[in-house]
């Protein structure tokens, strides 16, 4: 940590929080959908909480002892997060669940919530408020940092290893922990996590149906970025979302937003009309399997789907047709596609480390957290003012989230080369006004 960062954020405590009760001592087998993310590392997120007069349910604002006790209780049910990444005798990654514990960091800072009023993802945001776990060996699954700010507010940073769970599982854990802190035992574990990852085991022998590749997109194409990479947040109001969905034939918010962003990106990037452009997105497999996975499945249950077209088609045809193309890719996911994806990853060689680079300008990846309980993380002192990924991964990534106020708006985080973000912003809102 540099001298400036030491002045801005001072760590006053680092400890290990272990489950408060005995948990299964086991080696947790990882599914092929977990293994494809084993080298993705920890997902960095930050929640900002403002201390309002009279807020909370008693006790000091973000009382550390209360949070630790609740976390220890939550780790009983979510015990893989207290484990460590390991390998079996054949070199296959697994999680060693021996109640080793999660990291809990307490820090103080002279910064304020208002210093981050725009709440843009940035490397600085991660450096300041997300606990560092890069040098930990073996890899821990969960690290938390609570930073008390000069204004009385709190920055709550999380780093959960992606091999442990996807966003759905992460929100389940954080909701449970927050409920235990706020309400105690009552109702905090209404939905228990399911840790049987053999439910996503490959078939024997594995078989990949070649037809699935018209929608299944297993590989991330990367290239050298053509300019400096920045992240910017765009807010789409409830009325604008409604107008966009009407223009798209009343499809889902995800399909309408993805179609609109895809078109604006193609134009802003000034892509060749004859070039092929591709939109990809993660899709939750839990309900597409027969039978569906148990409610509360804790692990990675996503695969990447996509659709491609000529740039001239995306920019010239009716927006409803573009949205329909996205919806068609969503609807392609069924039991056979999911099993083929699992079998594909079982047979594929995993990269030893994350590949550098950005998405080619012809490609766009839209990640949806719409409908997820991102703002239901109330530890007893109120809901967060805002929640966001601390830093975006690469250019060409777009994150969709519900508005913080629950007013039907959508917050969109776009990570891209700064050379065309201004044109993208102009197109995004100008087209919305004309709907």
N, C-alpha and C positions, 0 to 999 in steps of 0.2 A: 504494500500500500504506500503510495507516494505521500510526501509531506503535506500537500494540500488536502488530500483525502483524510489524513490523520487529523487535521484540524477540523474538517467538516463533520466527520463521523468518528467517534471514539468508542471502541468496544470495551465494555466494562465487565462482561462475563461471558464465558463460553463453557457450556456444560453438556453432558449427555443425559437425555431423558429416556428411561427404559420403561417398558410396559409395567403397569402397576400390579399385574397378576401374572401367573404362569401362562405361557403361550406354547403352542406346538413347537417342539425343537425338531426341525426337519430341513431338508434340502428341497427347495421349491423348484420343481421342473418348470421350464419356460417354454411357451408355445412358439411356433414359427413367427407369429405376429409380434411376440415379444422380442425374439432374437433379431429381427430386422432393425430394431431400435436400440440394441444393446450398446452401440457406440454413439448414440445421439447425446448422451450426457444428461445433465440436469436441466429441467425447464425452469427458467427464472421468471417469477411473477412478483408484482408488488401491489399491495393494497394500501391506500391512504385513508386514514380515519381522522376526522376533526373532532376535537373535544368540545361538545356543545354544553352550555350551562344546563345542569339538571339532567344530563343524559346518563344512561346506564342504569344498572340495577343494583347499585351500591358497591362500595369498595373503590380502591384507587383505580384510575383509568388505566386499563391494560395491566392489572395486577399480575406480576410475573409469577408469583407462587401459585395463584389460581390457574393461570394458563398452563403451567408445567403439570399441575395435578390433573387437569382435564386432558392434556396431551398424553400423559401416561395411561389414562383410562382408554383413550381412543386407540392407542397403539396395541391394546389387548386384542381388539377386533381386527385392526389393520396391521397385524404383526409383521408382514413382509417389509413394511416401511422401517422397522427397527432392525432389519437384517443387513447383510453385506453381499455385494456381488462376488460370486465365486465361480468355479468351474468344476465339472465332474471329472471322473477318471478318463473320459474320452475327450476332454477339452471343451465340452459344451457348457456354455454359461448357465448358471443357475443362481438362485438367491439362497444364501445360507441364513436360515432363520434361527438365530440362537439368542434373541433378545439383546443384541449388542447395543441397540438404542439409536435415537436420532439426535442430531446436533441442535442445540438451542443457544442462540446468541442474543445478548442484550447490549444495546449501544445507545449513546446519546449524541445529539447533534445540535448545532446552532442554526441549522436550516429550519425552514418552516414549510407547512403545506403549500402556502401561497408561492413559494419559490418554484413550485412544480405545477402551477395552475394550469398550464397547457397539457401536462401529463403526456408528453411525447416519449415513446420508447427510445432509449439511448444507451450506449455503453456506460455512460456516467451513472445512469439510474441503477444499472446492475451493480456497478462497482460500489456504490454508496450503500445500497439497501438489501442486496441479496447476499446471503452468506457464501463464502468461497469454499468450494469443496473439490476444486480441480486437483489438488495435490494429495487428497486423501486416498490411501490405499490400504486394504481393498475399498472399492467405492462404496460409500454409504448411500442409502436410499432416500433419506429425507434430512433436510437442514432448514432451520427457521431462524430469522433474525427480526427482533422487535427493536425498532429504533425510536426512541422518545425525542420528539422535535421541540425546538425552542418555543413554538407557539402553543404547546400543550397537546398537539396531535401526535399521531403515531404512523410510521411507515412500517408495514408488515411484509417482509420479504420471504418468499418460499423458493426452495430448490428441491424438487422431487425428481428422482432419476426416471427417465422415460421408460426404461426397461421394467420398472415396477408397475406403472399404470399409465393410461391415457388420461385426457382431460376429464372424462366422465368419472373415472375412479378418483382422480385428484380432488375434484369438487365434492365427491361423496365423503372422502376423508375429512376435508376441511369443514364441511357442514356438520359432520358428527362431532369433531373436536370443538367447534364453536358452540354447538348445542349443549355439550357436556359442561362447558365453561359457563354458559348462560343459565341453563335450567337444571343442571345436575344430571341424575340418572334418568329422570322421567322423560320418556319419548325420544331420547337422544339416539337410540339405536333401533329405530323402527324398521330400518332396512339394513340387515346385516350383510357384510361383504361375503362374496363367494370366491374362494381361492383355488378352485379346482380348474387349473389351466389345461388339464388333459382334455377338457371339453373342446379345445381347439387343436387337438392332435391331428397330424397329417394322416391321410388314408394309407393303407398298406396293400399294395404298393401305391405310392403317390401318383396321381394322374392329373394332368393339366389339360383341360378342354381348350383347344386353340380358339374357339369362338369367344372366349371370355376377354381376349385381348382387344376387342373392339371397345371395351369399356374399362377393363382393369389396366392400370398404369403402374407397374411395379418399380420402374426406374426413374430416378430424378436426373434429368439432363442438365448439366452444368457448363458454364462458360465463364470466361474472365469478364468482370463487370466493365462496362464502357464508360463509367464515370463514378463520381463519389456517391455513396449510398446514404440515403436519409430515410427516416420514417416520419409520417405525418398522419394525424388523425382527422377524419372527416365525419361530421355528424349529419345524418339524414333524418329529418323530422318525421313524426308520425304521419302527417299529411302527405309528405313527399313519398314515404314508403307506400302509402295507400294508393297514390296516383301511379307510382311505378308498377305496382301489382295489377292495377286496372289495365295499364298499357300492355302488360305482359300476359293478359288473359287470365288474371286471378290465380296465378301459380303461387307457390310458397314464397316467403320473403327471401329465402336463400336463392332460389332459382331466379327471381326477378333481380336481386342485387347482383348476382354473379353475371347475368347476361348484360346488365348495364355497365358494370365495371369492365368486363371483357371488351365490349365495344369501345368504350372510352380509352382504354389502354391501347388498343390497336391503332386508333386515330392519333393519340398523343405521341406514340412512339414512331409514327410515320412509317409503319411497316409496308413493305412491298405488297401490292394488292394480290399478287400471285403466290405469296408466301403462305405456308401452312401454319396456323396458330392453334395452340392447344390449351384448354382449360382443364386443370385437375383439382381434385378436392378429396378430403378424407371422408369416408362413409362408415357409420357405425354398423357393425355386423350383428349385433346382439339379437335383434328381432328378425333377421333375415334367414337365420338357420332353422332347420326343422329337426327336432324341436328348438325353440329359441333358447338362448342362454338364460340362466336364472337371473331374476332381478337382483341387482347388486353385484354382478360379475365384476371382480376387481382384477384388472390386468389390461393388456392392450387388445382392444376389440375393434380396430379400424383397419380398413384397406383403402388404397387410393384408386379412385375412379376418374374418368375423364372423357372428354369429347374434343374432336378436332375439326377444323374447317379452313377453307381458304379465307384470307383476310378480307377479300372483296365481298365474300358472302356475309361475314359477320357485320361488316360496316354498311351494307346496302339493304339487307333484308329486314323485314319488320322485327322490332324488338321482341314481339311475342314469339316469333319463330326461333330466335336465339334462345329465349327462355325455355321454349319447348324442347330444344336440343339438349339443354342442361338437364331438364326434367327427365328426358329420355334416358340419359346416362344414370341418373339417380335410380330410375325404375329398373335398370338392368340388373341390379344386385339381387340375387336370389341364392338359395342354398348351394347350387352347383358352382356359381361364380365364387362364393366365399370359400368353398372347399378347394376349388382349383387354385385360388390365391394362397391358401395355407400350404397346399402341396408344392406350389411354385417356390415359396420361401423355404420350405423344408429342404428342397434340392439345391437351392441357390447358395453360392458362396457369399458369406458376409464380409463386407469391407472391414479391415482392421481398425480404421479410424474414419471419422467424418471427412468427406471430400470437401475441399475448398471450392469457392466459386459462387456464381449467382445463376439464377435461371436465365436462359436465353431470352432475348426481348420478345420472341414469338410465343413464349410460354407464360402462363399465369397460374398461380396456385392459390385457391381461396379456402381458408380454414374457418369453419363456422363454429362459434360458441353461442349461437342464438338459442334461446330457450334453456340454457344451462344456468344453474344457480350461482352464478359468479358473484352476486351481491348478497347472497344469503349467508354470509360469513360474519355473523354477529356474535361476538364473544361475551356480550352482556353490556356493551357500551355503545351500541348502535351499529348500523350497517356502514360499510365503507363508502366514502365519498366517491371513490373511483377504484377500479381494478384494471390492471393491464399487464401484458407480457412486458418484462423490463426492457428487453431488447429484441428486435425482430431478427429472424435467422438470416435471410438473404434477400437480395432484390428479386422482385417478382412474387413476393408473398403478400397476401391480403388477409386480414383477420376481421371477421364480422362478430359484433357483440351487441346485446341489447343495451339500450341507453341506461345510464346509471339511475335515473329517476323512475324507471319503470313506466315511462310515458308512451311507449310504443315506438320511440325513435331507435335508430341503429347507429352505433359507433363503429367506424371502419378504420382500421390501421393499415396503411399502405406503406410498404417498404420498397423503394425503387431508386433508380438513378435520379438525382435532383435536376438533371437537364430537361426532363419533360414533366415533372410533377406539377408545375404551374399550368401547363396546357391541360393536363389531366383534371386538375381542380376546376378549371373553367368549363371544360366539357361536361364534367360530372353534374354541376349545378345548373348549367345553362339548359341542358337537356331535360332535367327534372322540372324546370320552370315551364317548359314548353309542353308538358304532358297534361 
